[in-house]
Amino acid sequence: MNKQIKRAFYIVFTLGIVFIIATISINIFLKNKLESFVNERLPKNMIRSYDAITVESFGGSLSITNASLIIKNKTDSLKHTFINVEKLKISHISYWDYLFKDEIHIETISVENPIMAYYKDRVVPSTDTVNKGIIDIYKPIFVKNIRIDNSKFVIYEKGKDSTKLYTKGLSVAVTGIKIDKNTVRRKIPMIFDNYKATSDSVFVKVSPYENLTVKDFALENTVAIFKNLRLHTKYSKTQLSKIITTERDHYDLTLKKVTVEGINFGFNNRQFFAQSKKVSLTAPSLEIYRDKLAADDLKTKPLYSKMLRELPFELTVNSLRIEDAKIKYEERVKAENMGGSITFNNLNAAISNLSNTYKSPEKTTIKIEANFMDSTPISVDWSFDVNNKQDAFLFQGTLGTLAANKMNNFTEPNLKVRLEGKTNKTFFTIDGNNSTSTTNMKISYSDFKVKILQQDGRKKNTVLSAIANIFISKNSTENGDSYKKGVAEAKRDKSKSVFNFLWISIKAALTKIMI
């Protein structure tokens, strides 16, 4: 072996040794830096542990296995947040940006199989985090991709039925992330470009009585799709009647699909806002049951305009569409039966400006087309200005031919009244506000009769029926006009719902016309 070959061999060997030593040194340096950050830079109210930290300096990557983080209150040290991660990997850290730009640039952060539990009733807010982030950020952090795979997330609250929210199989991907000393102070402590989330199961406790479940959802940037939703009362009808002290509706709502497009959300001056260009509800089916034998709930019920106006956040939904809906409303008035029902099917609705952000004179408008009691077409135009403090509204409706006996399913068990005859066409306009309404109606009907039933709800009370029909006009034909017309006023019972107000407004006009 000549001298040149030996010299080349020694140079390569020396460089190899230097490279190995440098790699080991950098690994040790980076590992120490990370351990120092975990042990010293995280706040004292965060308890952290892990099995191992592995550093690959040549590729600029590091990973932590079986990591856990517990967050407790600063005031009383009560633990409220628990996070366990099977593996956390940070890939392709840029040393150049770190050394020469004083910035941290990362290609990918991946989190595998995390389990997160949050006990909201244990949290005591700390006053020193209002204008300060959870942790101090000395160098801007830029991350190209963050992936969270197959996570479970649970929120608990007080009580036996303590699960407030639960989701499993949740995966999240976010790109173009920036975190610095300014963003970390915000409600959403980062800036990002795109996001995506999927889950195969979601549960939400909406109230002490109702639960919401979603079998599958996908969220990507500005579009969210939720499939097989169900919002329902967790008690049976009889169970609910036993535990409530005042009237409360029993719900069962199912939706095949909900699509939300043009999503935007965030905070303006720490005020939350949510926006959507279009929301579509596909094939919803709603059953509502009310036991009127329970005591009245005398709390004031706001109209929809006031409910929107007083939301604790800014809501903007440009358009909401409902396709092929079914609604069944049951009401129990008499103790001896389970009540009667009315139905709507083939219901389609278009709602514009479902919002509390637009200005007058722009209005929320609702247009509905449906079949009432199986075969009677009904159309509704409803509008109100959310900014009107008197909650003024206009409700216009048209009802097609209705055989009166179709209503007996509701009137017989609840009112002990059987109807005969038919209405041919009905037009009505309700001009109302939070206190009163004026209803203008015209109706064409024929052979209309009322049978008052005995207490058993079967046999006719001959005397009362005869007296009632003396005062009821049997046909609408009058002076050559096939329509009878009338105008009536009604006063709102503010402890009742908006639909009760609409009903008593229509009833007042019907009474004036037919009696």
Residue pairs with C-beta under 8 A, 6 or more apart in sequence:
1 9
23 57
23 58
26 55
26 57
27 55
27 56
27 57
30 55
30 57
30 62
31 53
31 55
31 62
34 53
34 55
34 62
34 64
35 53
38 48
38 50
39 48
41 135
41 136
42 48
42 135
43 74
43 134
43 135
44 74
45 71
45 72
45 73
45 74
45 77
46 69
46 70
46 71
46 72
47 69
47 70
47 71
47 72
47 79
48 67
48 68
48 69
48 70
49 67
49 68
50 64
50 65
50 66
50 67
50 68
51 65
51 66
51 67
52 64
52 65
52 66
53 62
53 63
53 64
54 62
54 63
54 64
54 65
55 61
55 62
56 62
59 91
59 92
60 91
60 92
60 93
60 94
60 95
61 89
61 90
61 91
61 92
61 93
62 89
62 90
62 93
63 87
63 88
63 89
63 90
64 85
64 87
64 88
64 89
65 86
65 87
65 88
66 84
66 85
66 86
66 87
67 84
67 85
67 88
68 82
68 83
68 84
68 85
69 81
69 82
69 83
70 79
70 81
70 82
70 83
71 79
71 80
71 81
72 78
72 79
72 80
73 80
73 122
73 123
73 124
73 126
74 124
74 126
74 128
75 124
75 126
76 124
78 122
78 124
79 119
79 122
80 118
80 119
80 120
80 122
80 123
81 116
81 117
81 118
81 119
82 115
82 116
82 117
82 118
83 114
83 115
83 116
84 114
84 115
84 116
85 111
85 112
85 113
85 114
86 112
86 113
86 114
87 110
87 111
87 112
87 113
88 109
88 110
88 111
88 112
89 108
89 109
89 110
89 112
90 106
90 108
90 109
91 106
91 107
91 108
91 109
91 110
92 106
92 107
92 108
93 104
93 105
93 106
93 107
94 104
94 105
94 106
97 103
97 104
97 105
98 104
98 105
98 139
102 139
103 139
103 140
103 141
103 142
104 139
104 140
104 141
104 142
105 142
106 141
106 142
106 143
106 144
107 144
107 145
108 143
108 144
108 145
108 146
108 147
109 143
109 145
109 146
109 147
110 146
110 147
110 148
110 149
111 146
111 147
111 148
111 149
111 151
112 149
112 150
113 149
113 150
113 151
114 148
114 151
114 152
115 151
115 152
116 151
116 152
116 153
116 154
117 153
117 154
117 155
117 156
118 153
118 154
118 155
118 156
119 156
119 157
120 155
120 156
120 157
120 164
121 156
121 157
121 158
131 185
132 185
133 181
133 184
133 185
133 189
134 184
134 189
135 184
136 181
137 179
137 180
137 181
137 184
138 181
140 178
140 179
140 180
141 177
141 178
141 179
141 180
142 177
142 178
143 177
143 178
143 179
144 175
144 176
144 177
145 173
145 174
145 175
146 172
146 173
146 174
146 175
146 177
147 171
147 172
147 173
148 170
148 171
148 172
148 173
149 171
150 169
150 170
150 171
151 167
151 168
151 170
151 171
151 172
152 166
152 167
152 168
152 170
153 165
153 166
153 167
153 170
154 163
154 165
154 166
155 163
155 164
155 165
155 166
156 162
156 163
156 164
157 164
157 205
161 205
161 208
163 203
163 205
164 204
164 205
165 202
165 203
165 204
165 205
166 201
166 202
166 203
167 199
167 201
167 202
167 203
168 199
168 200
168 201
169 198
169 199
169 200
169 201
170 197
170 198
170 199
171 197
171 198
171 199
172 195
172 196
172 197
173 195
173 196
173 197
174 192
174 194
174 195
174 196
175 192
175 193
175 194
175 195
176 191
176 192
176 193
176 194
177 190
177 191
177 192
177 193
178 190
178 191
178 192
179 189
179 190
179 191
183 189
183 190
183 191
184 190
186 267
187 266
187 267
187 270
187 272
188 266
188 267
194 220
194 221
195 219
195 220
195 221
196 218
196 219
196 220
196 221
197 217
197 218
197 219
197 220
198 217
198 218
198 219
199 214
199 216
199 217
200 215
200 216
201 213
201 214
201 215
201 216
202 212
202 213
202 214
202 217
203 211
203 212
203 213
204 211
204 212
204 213
205 211
205 212
206 212
206 231
209 233
209 234
209 235
209 240
209 248
210 231
210 232
210 233
210 234
210 251
211 231
211 232
211 234
212 229
212 230
212 231
213 229
213 230
214 226
214 227
214 228
214 229
215 227
215 228
215 229
216 226
216 227
216 228
217 224
217 225
217 226
217 227
218 224
218 225
219 225
219 263
221 263
222 261
222 262
222 263
222 264
223 259
223 260
223 261
223 262
223 263
224 259
224 260
224 263
225 257
225 258
225 259
225 260
226 255
226 257
226 258
226 259
226 260
227 256
227 257
228 254
228 255
228 256
228 257
229 253
229 254
229 255
229 258
230 252
230 253
230 254
230 255
231 251
231 253
232 251
232 252
232 253
233 240
233 249
233 250
233 251
233 252
235 243
235 250
237 250
237 289
237 291
237 338
240 248
240 250
240 291
241 291
241 293
241 294
244 294
245 294
245 295
246 294
246 295
246 296
246 297
246 298
247 290
247 291
247 292
247 294
247 295
247 296
247 297
248 290
248 294
248 297
249 288
249 289
249 290
250 288
250 289
250 290
250 291
251 286
251 287
251 288
252 286
252 287
253 284
253 285
253 286
253 287
254 284
254 285
255 281
255 282
255 283
255 284
255 285
256 282
256 283
256 284
257 280
257 281
257 282
257 283
258 279
258 280
258 281
258 282
259 278
259 279
259 280
259 282
260 276
260 278
260 279
261 276
261 277
261 278
261 279
261 280
262 275
262 276
262 277
262 278
262 318
263 275
263 276
264 273
264 274
264 275
264 276
265 272
265 273
265 274
265 275
266 272
266 273
267 273
268 314
271 313
271 314
272 313
272 314
273 313
273 314
273 315
273 316
273 357
274 313
274 314
274 315
274 316
275 315
275 316
275 317
276 316
276 317
276 318
277 318
277 319
278 318
278 319
278 320
278 321
279 317
279 319
279 320
279 321
279 354
280 320
280 321
280 323
281 320
281 321
281 322
281 323
281 325
282 323
282 324
283 323
283 324
283 325
284 322
284 325
284 326
285 325
285 326
286 325
286 326
286 327
286 328
287 327
287 328
287 330
288 327
288 328
288 329
288 330
289 329
289 330
289 331
289 332
289 339
290 329
290 330
290 331
290 332
291 332
291 339
292 331
292 332
292 333
292 339
293 332
293 333
293 335
296 495
297 495
298 495
299 495
300 494
300 495
301 494
301 495
301 496
301 497
301 498
302 310
302 391
303 384
303 391
303 393
303 434
303 498
303 501
304 364
304 384
304 498
305 364
305 384
305 385
305 386
305 388
305 391
305 393
306 391
306 434
308 315
308 354
308 355
308 356
308 364
308 386
309 356
309 386
309 387
311 356
314 356
314 357
315 354
315 355
315 356
315 357
316 355
316 356
316 357
316 358
317 351
317 353
317 354
317 355
318 352
318 353
318 355
319 350
319 351
319 352
320 349
320 350
320 351
320 352
320 354
321 348
321 349
321 350
321 351
322 347
322 348
322 349
322 350
322 351
323 348
324 346
324 347
324 348
325 344
325 345
325 347
325 348
325 349
325 370
326 343
326 344
326 345
326 347
327 343
327 344
327 345
327 347
328 341
328 342
328 343
328 344
329 341
329 342
329 343
330 338
330 339
330 340
330 341
331 339
331 340
331 341
331 410
331 414
332 338
332 339
332 413
332 414
333 339
333 413
333 414
333 415
334 413
334 414
334 416
334 457
336 457
337 413
337 457
338 413
339 413
339 414
340 409
340 410
340 411
340 412
340 413
340 414
341 409
341 410
342 372
342 373
342 407
342 409
342 410
343 372
343 373
343 374
344 370
344 371
344 372
344 378
345 370
345 371
345 374
346 369
346 370
346 371
347 368
347 369
347 370
347 371
348 368
348 369
348 370
349 366
349 367
349 368
349 369
350 366
350 367
351 364
351 365
351 366
351 367
352 364
352 365
353 362
353 363
353 364
353 365
354 364
355 364
355 386
356 386
358 386
359 387
360 385
360 387
360 388
361 385
362 385
363 383
363 384
363 385
363 386
364 383
364 384
364 385
364 386
365 381
365 382
365 383
366 380
366 381
366 382
366 383
367 379
367 380
367 381
367 382
368 378
368 379
368 380
368 382
369 377
369 378
369 379
370 377
370 378
370 379
371 377
371 378
372 378
372 399
372 402
373 402
373 406
373 407
374 406
376 399
376 400
376 401
376 402
376 406
377 399
377 400
378 397
378 398
378 399
378 400
379 397
379 398
380 395
380 396
380 397
381 394
381 395
381 396
381 397
382 393
382 394
382 395
382 396
383 393
383 394
384 391
384 392
384 393
384 394
385 392
390 433
390 434
390 435
391 433
391 434
392 432
392 433
393 430
393 432
393 433
394 429
394 430
394 431
395 429
395 430
395 432
395 502
396 428
396 429
396 430
397 426
397 427
397 428
397 429
398 425
398 426
398 427
399 423
399 425
399 426
399 427
400 425
401 422
401 423
401 424
401 425
402 422
402 423
402 426
403 422
404 419
404 420
404 421
404 422
404 423
404 448
405 418
405 419
405 420
407 419
408 418
408 419
411 417
411 418
411 419
412 418
412 453
412 457
413 457
416 452
416 453
416 454
416 455
416 457
417 450
417 451
417 452
417 453
418 450
418 451
418 453
418 460
419 448
419 449
419 450
419 451
420 447
420 448
420 449
420 450
420 451
421 445
421 446
421 447
421 448
421 449
421 474
422 445
422 446
422 447
422 448
423 443
423 444
423 445
423 448
424 444
424 445
424 446
424 476
424 482
425 443
425 444
425 483
426 441
426 442
426 443
426 444
427 441
427 442
427 443
428 439
428 440
428 441
428 442
428 506
428 509
429 439
429 440
429 441
430 437
430 438
430 439
430 502
430 505
430 506
431 437
431 438
431 439
431 440
432 438
432 492
432 501
432 505
434 492
434 494
435 491
435 492
435 494
436 489
436 490
436 491
436 492
437 489
437 490
437 492
437 501
437 505
438 487
438 488
438 489
439 487
439 488
439 489
439 490
439 505
439 506
439 508
439 509
440 485
440 486
440 487
440 509
441 485
441 486
441 487
441 488
441 506
441 509
441 510
441 513
442 483
442 484
442 485
442 486
443 476
443 483
443 484
443 510
443 513
444 476
444 482
444 483
444 484
445 475
445 476
445 484
445 514
446 474
446 475
446 476
446 477
447 474
447 475
448 472
448 473
448 474
448 475
448 514
449 469
449 472
449 474
450 465
450 468
450 469
450 472
451 460
451 461
451 465
452 460
452 461
452 464
452 465
452 468
453 459
453 460
453 461
454 460
454 461
471 515
472 514
472 515
473 484
473 513
473 514
473 515
476 482
476 483
476 484
476 513
478 484
484 513
484 514
485 513
486 509
486 512
486 513
487 509
487 512
488 505
488 508
488 509
488 511
488 512
489 508
490 501
490 504
490 505
490 507
490 508
492 501
492 504
493 500
493 501
493 504
